[in-house]
Amino acid sequence: MKTNLLKRSFSLILGLLVSIPFLTAQIQYCDTPVTSSDGSKTINMSCQSLGGGEYEIKLESDENISNVPLANVGININGVGGTALTFTADPDNNNIIRSTFTAPDGVGDMYVGVLFIIYEGAGEKQFNIQQPDIDWTVTCGDAPVYDVNLATLTVDGVSVPNFVGARTSYDIELPYGTTTVPTVAATTSNSEYTPVITQAASLPGTATVVVTATEDASVSKTYTINFTVSMVDPGKNDECSGVDNEVSEGTPYNYSYNFETTDEGVVVVVELLESVTGLIAFMHDVTTGFLETGMAQIEGTNAFTTVLPYTTNGQQITFRVKFAYAGGLTTTRDFVYTVGKVCLSTDISSPSVAVDVDAYSKDNTIFIENVTAGDQVSIYDINGKLVNATVAQNEVVAVSLEKGLYIVKVAGANGTVALKVLN
């Protein structure tokens, strides 16, 4: 019969064990049968040390449990709750699921408690895991355990933040403008094993460290260190233009921002510099008490625009922008802008686009220079509405328009750029 494991948590049962722990001894679980409270189902449970501060819980059924939605469960380690586990199916045995956790200082008191499993056609079954503490010092099975964990991991001689030997993946963002690939170094917990380090070839890039047991080449662990370079240049950010990734809520994706005061109000143009789907944006006008309104998307870009109704020079206003997309959201930091402040740049495109295009206004005509024949030139008003579209025939495009603030988008073989122009 096929089983389904639903999202249930191990109960954190402290009971008498906390107050009088000397009454009973720790229990070893190595393929130990545990029967459901109604006697109808049995699982085999193993709890063991894998070495290097890493521990494993293995559950084995007499039925296929490989396709179940495996749950996040909670355990209590050394009197502290909140450690989350995620079970995964054993790739070689459909009847086994496993979860590992890390306790670098070792496991003293450890509580699991009550495990619930939902069986198709049989409903919920409760398994009472015998108290008191589980003995995690044992190694279950006849196969030897080889410690292939790293003891240290450094980048340019500096320890990797939050390094733990059992954790195998690290993301490191380097400062803006970094061009030199960092050097990764490592040492192993077992001094007889030599780490094989492959440095990143470029930036962004990934370095790897592989530790293999000399006694058994099939036992190894691979660590990955993913390097990216920050797009945020603190020296170029000012009150009304720049690129940032500071957020008040959600994922800290990079975004660009530009603000400009016109007769109609403060024009805000923001762009999320990440590839996402289903992107929309909302303006949170904190000045008026967190009023939320939708923003107009500039066609073909991740940029959005709106006009805040403030025209009194010198007035300080506060606002933020919420980007919402499939699977998450990014809400910018709070912007504090002084109405009338002049931005240093009119370029609102991603800084990764290498296009030397310029746009300016003269005599109610917008001139776009340094374009290439065949480039698509699109002009939008401040509400995101397309007001003109043309294909460049030479290096200069001229378009006559009414007075106002416009977004000029140029797309061609060299990339895409968007600029603000006050006509």
C-alpha positions as CSV (number, residue, x, y, z in Angstrom):
1,M,0.0,0.0,0.0
2,K,1.4,3.4,-0.9
3,T,1.9,5.9,1.8
4,N,1.7,9.7,2.0
5,L,3.7,11.7,4.6
6,L,2.0,15.0,5.3
7,K,3.4,18.1,6.8
8,R,3.4,17.3,10.5
9,S,6.0,18.1,13.1
10,F,7.6,15.9,15.6
11,S,6.2,16.9,19.0
12,L,8.8,18.4,21.3
13,I,8.2,16.4,24.4
14,L,10.3,17.4,27.4
15,G,8.2,15.8,30.2
16,L,10.0,14.3,33.2
17,L,13.2,14.0,31.2
18,V,13.9,17.7,31.8
19,S,13.3,17.7,35.5
20,I,14.8,14.3,36.5
21,P,17.0,13.2,33.5
22,F,18.9,10.7,35.7
23,L,16.0,8.3,36.0
24,T,16.4,6.7,32.5
25,A,19.2,6.1,30.0
26,Q,19.6,7.2,26.4
27,I,18.1,4.9,23.8
28,Q,20.0,3.6,20.7
29,Y,17.9,3.4,17.5
30,C,19.5,1.2,14.8
31,D,16.8,-0.2,12.5
32,T,14.6,-0.4,15.6
33,P,11.0,-1.3,15.0
34,V,8.5,1.3,16.2
35,T,4.8,0.4,16.0
36,S,2.0,2.8,15.6
37,S,-0.2,3.4,18.7
38,D,-3.1,1.3,17.2
39,G,-0.7,-1.6,16.3
40,S,-1.5,-1.6,12.5
41,K,1.7,-0.1,11.1
42,T,5.5,-0.5,11.8
43,I,8.5,1.6,10.8
44,N,12.2,1.0,11.4
45,M,14.0,4.0,12.8
46,S,17.8,4.7,12.9
47,C,19.4,7.7,14.6
48,Q,23.2,7.9,14.1
49,S,26.2,10.1,13.9
50,L,27.8,10.6,10.5
51,G,30.9,12.4,11.9
52,G,31.9,16.0,11.7
53,G,28.9,17.2,13.7
54,E,26.4,15.7,11.2
55,Y,23.6,13.4,12.3
56,E,21.0,11.4,10.5
57,I,17.4,10.2,11.1
58,K,16.4,7.3,8.8
59,L,12.8,5.9,8.6
60,E,12.1,2.7,6.7
61,S,8.7,1.3,5.9
62,D,7.6,-1.9,4.3
63,E,5.8,0.1,1.7
64,N,6.9,2.6,-1.0
65,I,7.2,6.1,0.5
66,S,9.4,7.7,-2.2
67,N,6.7,9.8,-3.8
68,V,5.3,11.4,-0.7
69,P,5.4,15.2,-0.1
70,L,8.1,15.1,2.5
71,A,7.6,17.4,5.5
72,N,9.6,19.9,7.4
73,V,9.7,18.7,11.0
74,G,11.0,20.2,14.2
75,I,13.3,18.8,16.8
76,N,14.8,19.9,20.1
77,I,18.6,19.9,20.6
78,N,20.3,20.5,23.9
79,G,17.1,22.1,25.3
80,V,16.7,24.4,22.3
81,G,13.8,23.9,19.9
82,G,13.3,25.2,16.3
83,T,15.7,23.0,14.4
84,A,14.0,22.2,11.1
85,L,14.5,19.0,9.2
86,T,13.6,18.1,5.7
87,F,13.2,14.5,4.7
88,T,14.3,13.2,1.3
89,A,13.8,9.9,-0.4
90,D,16.6,7.4,-0.6
91,P,17.6,7.2,-4.3
92,D,18.3,3.5,-4.0
93,N,15.4,2.4,-1.9
94,N,11.8,3.6,-2.3
95,N,11.0,2.4,1.2
96,I,13.4,4.7,3.0
97,I,13.4,8.5,3.8
98,R,16.2,10.3,5.5
99,S,17.0,13.7,7.1
100,T,20.3,15.1,8.4
101,F,21.0,18.0,10.7
102,T,24.1,19.7,12.0
103,A,25.1,20.1,15.6
104,P,28.8,21.3,15.6
105,D,29.0,21.2,19.4
106,G,27.6,17.7,19.6
107,V,24.2,16.4,20.8
108,G,23.5,16.2,24.5
109,D,19.8,16.2,25.2
110,M,17.8,15.3,22.1
111,Y,14.0,15.0,21.8
112,V,11.9,13.7,18.9
113,G,8.7,12.6,20.5
114,V,5.7,11.7,18.4
115,L,5.7,11.1,14.7
116,F,2.5,11.2,12.6
117,I,2.2,9.5,9.2
118,I,-0.8,9.6,7.0
119,Y,-1.6,6.3,5.2
120,E,-3.8,6.2,2.1
121,G,-6.9,4.4,3.0
122,A,-5.9,4.0,6.6
123,G,-5.8,7.6,7.9
124,E,-3.4,9.1,10.4
125,K,-1.1,6.8,12.4
126,Q,0.8,7.9,15.4
127,F,4.2,6.6,16.3
128,N,5.5,7.2,19.8
129,I,9.3,7.5,19.8
130,Q,10.5,6.1,23.1
131,Q,11.7,8.7,25.6
132,P,14.1,9.7,27.1
133,D,17.0,11.1,25.0
134,I,18.2,9.3,21.8
135,D,21.8,8.1,21.9
136,W,23.4,9.7,18.8
137,T,26.9,8.4,19.4
138,V,26.3,5.1,17.5
139,T,27.0,4.2,13.9
140,C,24.2,2.0,12.5
141,G,25.1,-0.9,10.1
142,D,28.4,-2.6,9.3
143,A,29.8,-0.1,6.9
144,P,32.5,2.2,8.3
145,V,31.8,6.0,8.5
146,Y,34.5,8.2,6.8
147,D,34.6,11.8,7.9
148,V,34.9,13.7,4.6
149,N,33.9,17.1,6.1
150,L,36.0,20.2,5.8
151,A,37.4,21.7,9.0
152,T,38.0,25.2,7.6
153,L,37.0,27.1,4.5
154,T,38.5,30.4,3.6
155,V,38.3,33.0,0.7
156,D,41.5,35.1,0.3
157,G,42.5,34.0,3.8
158,V,39.2,35.0,5.5
159,S,36.9,32.4,7.0
160,V,33.7,31.9,5.1
161,P,30.8,33.4,7.1
162,N,28.6,30.8,8.8
163,F,30.8,27.9,7.7
164,V,29.8,24.5,9.0
165,G,31.5,21.3,7.8
166,A,28.2,19.6,7.1
167,R,27.0,22.5,4.9
168,T,28.1,22.2,1.3
169,S,27.0,25.3,-0.5
170,Y,27.9,29.0,0.0
171,D,27.0,32.2,-1.8
172,I,29.4,35.1,-1.5
173,E,28.8,38.5,-3.0
174,L,32.0,40.5,-3.7
175,P,32.2,44.3,-3.5
176,Y,31.2,46.4,-6.5
177,G,34.0,46.6,-9.1
178,T,35.8,43.4,-8.0
179,T,37.6,41.9,-11.0
180,T,40.1,39.6,-9.4
181,V,38.9,36.1,-8.8
182,P,39.2,35.2,-5.0
183,T,41.3,32.2,-3.9
184,V,39.6,29.5,-2.0
185,A,41.5,27.4,0.6
186,A,40.4,24.6,2.9
187,T,41.5,22.0,5.4
188,T,39.8,18.6,6.2
189,S,38.6,17.2,9.5
190,N,40.6,14.0,8.7
191,S,44.1,15.2,8.0
192,E,44.8,12.1,5.9
193,Y,42.4,13.4,3.3
194,T,43.5,16.1,0.9
195,P,40.9,18.5,-0.5
196,V,40.9,19.0,-4.3
197,I,40.1,22.6,-5.0
198,T,39.0,24.0,-8.3
199,Q,39.1,27.8,-8.3
200,A,36.5,29.9,-10.1
201,A,37.6,30.7,-13.6
202,S,35.9,34.2,-13.7
203,L,33.4,36.4,-12.0
204,P,30.6,35.6,-11.5
205,G,31.8,32.0,-11.1
206,T,31.9,28.9,-8.8
207,A,34.8,27.3,-7.0
208,T,34.5,23.7,-5.7
209,V,36.2,21.7,-3.0
210,V,36.0,17.9,-3.1
211,V,37.0,15.7,-0.2
212,T,37.3,11.9,-0.9
213,A,38.0,9.1,1.5
214,T,41.2,7.4,0.6
215,E,39.9,4.1,1.9
216,D,36.8,4.3,-0.4
217,A,36.7,6.5,-3.4
218,S,32.9,6.3,-3.6
219,V,32.7,8.3,-0.4
220,S,33.1,12.0,-1.1
221,K,31.6,15.4,-0.4
222,T,31.6,18.4,-2.8
223,Y,31.5,22.0,-1.5
224,T,30.5,24.8,-3.9
225,I,31.3,28.5,-3.4
226,N,29.3,30.7,-5.7
227,F,30.8,34.2,-6.3
228,T,28.8,37.2,-7.6
229,V,29.8,40.8,-7.8
230,S,27.6,43.5,-6.2
231,M,25.9,45.8,-8.7
232,V,25.6,48.5,-6.0
233,D,28.1,51.3,-6.4
234,P,27.8,53.3,-3.2
235,G,29.8,56.1,-4.7
236,K,27.3,56.7,-7.5
237,N,24.1,56.5,-5.5
238,D,22.5,59.8,-4.5
239,E,19.2,61.0,-3.2
240,C,17.4,60.5,-6.5
241,S,19.3,58.0,-8.6
242,G,21.3,54.9,-8.3
243,V,21.3,51.1,-7.9
244,D,20.6,49.4,-4.6
245,N,19.6,46.1,-3.1
246,E,18.6,47.2,0.4
247,V,15.0,46.0,1.1
248,S,12.4,46.6,3.7
249,E,10.8,43.3,2.9
250,G,11.3,40.2,0.7
251,T,14.3,39.1,-1.4
252,P,17.2,41.6,-1.7
253,Y,17.3,41.7,-5.5
254,N,19.1,44.6,-7.2
255,Y,17.0,47.5,-8.5
256,S,17.7,50.9,-10.0
257,Y,15.8,54.1,-9.1
258,N,15.4,57.6,-10.5
259,F,13.3,60.5,-9.2
260,E,12.7,63.9,-10.9
261,T,10.5,66.9,-10.1
262,T,8.3,68.2,-12.9
263,D,5.3,70.5,-13.1
264,E,3.0,67.5,-12.6
265,G,4.9,66.2,-9.6
266,V,7.7,63.8,-8.7
267,V,8.3,61.3,-11.4
268,V,9.5,58.0,-10.1
269,V,11.1,55.4,-12.3
270,V,12.3,52.1,-10.8
271,E,13.5,48.9,-12.4
272,L,14.0,45.4,-11.0
273,L,17.4,44.2,-12.3
274,E,16.5,40.5,-12.1
275,S,14.9,38.0,-14.4
276,V,11.5,37.1,-12.9
277,T,8.0,36.3,-14.3
278,G,4.7,37.9,-13.7
279,L,6.2,41.1,-12.5
280,I,4.1,44.0,-11.2
281,A,4.9,47.0,-9.0
282,F,3.1,49.1,-6.4
283,M,4.0,52.5,-5.0
284,H,3.8,52.9,-1.2
285,D,3.5,56.6,-0.5
286,V,4.6,56.7,3.2
287,T,4.2,60.5,3.3
288,T,0.4,60.1,3.1
289,G,0.2,57.1,5.4
290,F,1.3,54.0,3.3
291,L,-1.1,54.7,0.4
292,E,-0.6,51.9,-2.1
293,T,-1.2,52.4,-5.8
294,G,-0.3,50.5,-9.0
295,M,2.6,51.6,-11.2
296,A,2.7,51.6,-15.0
297,Q,5.1,49.2,-16.6
298,I,7.4,50.5,-19.4
299,E,6.8,48.0,-22.2
300,G,9.4,45.4,-22.8
301,T,11.3,46.2,-19.6
302,N,11.2,45.5,-15.8
303,A,10.9,49.3,-15.3
304,F,7.8,51.0,-13.8
305,T,6.8,54.6,-13.4
306,T,4.3,56.8,-11.6
307,V,3.9,60.4,-10.6
308,L,3.7,61.5,-6.9
309,P,1.6,64.7,-6.6
310,Y,4.2,66.8,-4.8
311,T,5.3,70.1,-6.4
312,T,6.5,72.2,-3.5
313,N,10.3,72.6,-3.8
314,G,12.1,71.7,-0.5
315,Q,9.4,69.4,0.8
316,Q,10.7,66.0,1.9
317,I,8.7,62.9,0.9
318,T,9.1,59.3,1.8
319,F,8.0,56.3,-0.3
320,R,9.0,52.8,-1.2
321,V,8.2,50.4,-4.2
322,K,7.0,46.8,-3.9
323,F,7.8,44.5,-6.7
324,A,5.6,41.4,-6.8
325,Y,6.4,38.4,-9.0
326,A,5.9,34.6,-9.2
327,G,7.2,33.1,-6.1
328,G,8.0,36.2,-4.1
329,L,8.3,39.9,-3.6
330,T,11.0,42.6,-3.2
331,T,10.1,45.9,-1.4
332,T,12.7,48.6,-1.7
333,R,14.1,50.5,1.2
334,D,12.3,53.7,2.2
335,F,13.4,56.6,-0.2
336,V,13.6,60.1,1.2
337,Y,13.5,62.6,-1.6
338,T,13.5,66.4,-1.5
339,V,11.1,67.8,-4.1
340,G,13.0,69.8,-6.6
341,K,16.3,67.8,-6.2
342,V,18.1,67.4,-9.6
343,C,19.3,63.9,-10.4
344,L,22.8,63.5,-11.8
345,S,21.9,60.9,-14.4
346,T,19.0,60.3,-16.8
347,D,20.0,56.7,-17.5
348,I,17.5,54.3,-16.0
349,S,18.7,51.1,-17.8
350,S,20.5,48.2,-16.2
351,P,24.2,49.1,-15.7
352,S,25.1,45.8,-17.5
353,V,23.9,47.2,-20.8
354,A,26.8,48.6,-22.8
355,V,25.0,51.1,-25.1
356,D,26.4,54.6,-25.6
357,V,23.1,56.3,-26.4
358,D,22.2,59.9,-25.6
359,A,18.8,61.7,-25.6
360,Y,17.9,65.4,-25.1
361,S,15.2,67.9,-26.0
362,K,15.3,71.0,-28.1
363,D,12.4,73.1,-29.5
364,N,9.8,70.5,-28.5
365,T,11.7,67.8,-30.2
366,I,13.4,64.8,-28.7
367,F,16.8,63.9,-30.3
368,I,18.2,60.4,-29.7
369,E,21.8,60.1,-30.8
370,N,24.4,57.4,-31.2
371,V,21.9,54.8,-32.3
372,T,22.5,52.3,-35.0
373,A,20.5,51.9,-38.2
374,G,17.9,49.2,-37.5
375,D,17.6,49.9,-33.8
376,Q,14.0,50.0,-32.5
377,V,13.2,53.3,-30.8
378,S,10.2,53.5,-28.6
379,I,9.0,56.5,-26.6
380,Y,6.6,56.3,-23.6
381,D,4.8,58.9,-21.5
382,I,5.1,59.0,-17.7
383,N,2.1,56.6,-17.5
384,G,3.9,53.9,-19.5
385,K,1.8,54.5,-22.7
386,L,3.6,54.1,-26.0
387,V,3.4,57.5,-27.9
388,N,5.9,56.9,-30.7
389,A,7.7,53.9,-32.2
390,T,10.2,54.0,-35.1
391,V,13.2,52.2,-36.6
392,A,16.4,54.2,-36.7
393,Q,17.6,54.9,-40.3
394,N,20.9,56.5,-39.2
395,E,22.7,57.6,-36.0
396,V,20.1,60.2,-35.0
397,V,16.4,60.0,-34.5
398,A,14.3,63.1,-34.0
399,V,10.7,63.0,-32.7
400,S,8.4,66.0,-32.1
401,L,6.2,65.7,-29.0
402,E,4.2,67.8,-26.6
403,K,5.9,69.1,-23.5
404,G,6.3,66.5,-20.8
405,L,8.5,63.8,-19.3
406,Y,9.1,60.8,-21.5
407,I,10.9,57.5,-21.4
408,V,13.0,56.7,-24.5
409,K,13.8,53.0,-25.0
410,V,16.4,51.9,-27.7
411,A,16.7,48.2,-28.4
412,G,19.2,46.8,-30.9
413,A,22.1,44.4,-31.4
414,N,24.2,46.2,-28.8
415,G,21.5,45.7,-26.1
416,T,18.7,47.8,-24.6
417,V,18.8,51.2,-22.9
418,A,16.1,53.4,-21.4
419,L,16.5,57.1,-20.7
420,K,14.4,59.9,-19.3
421,V,13.9,63.1,-21.3
422,L,12.1,66.2,-20.2
423,N,10.7,67.8,-23.4
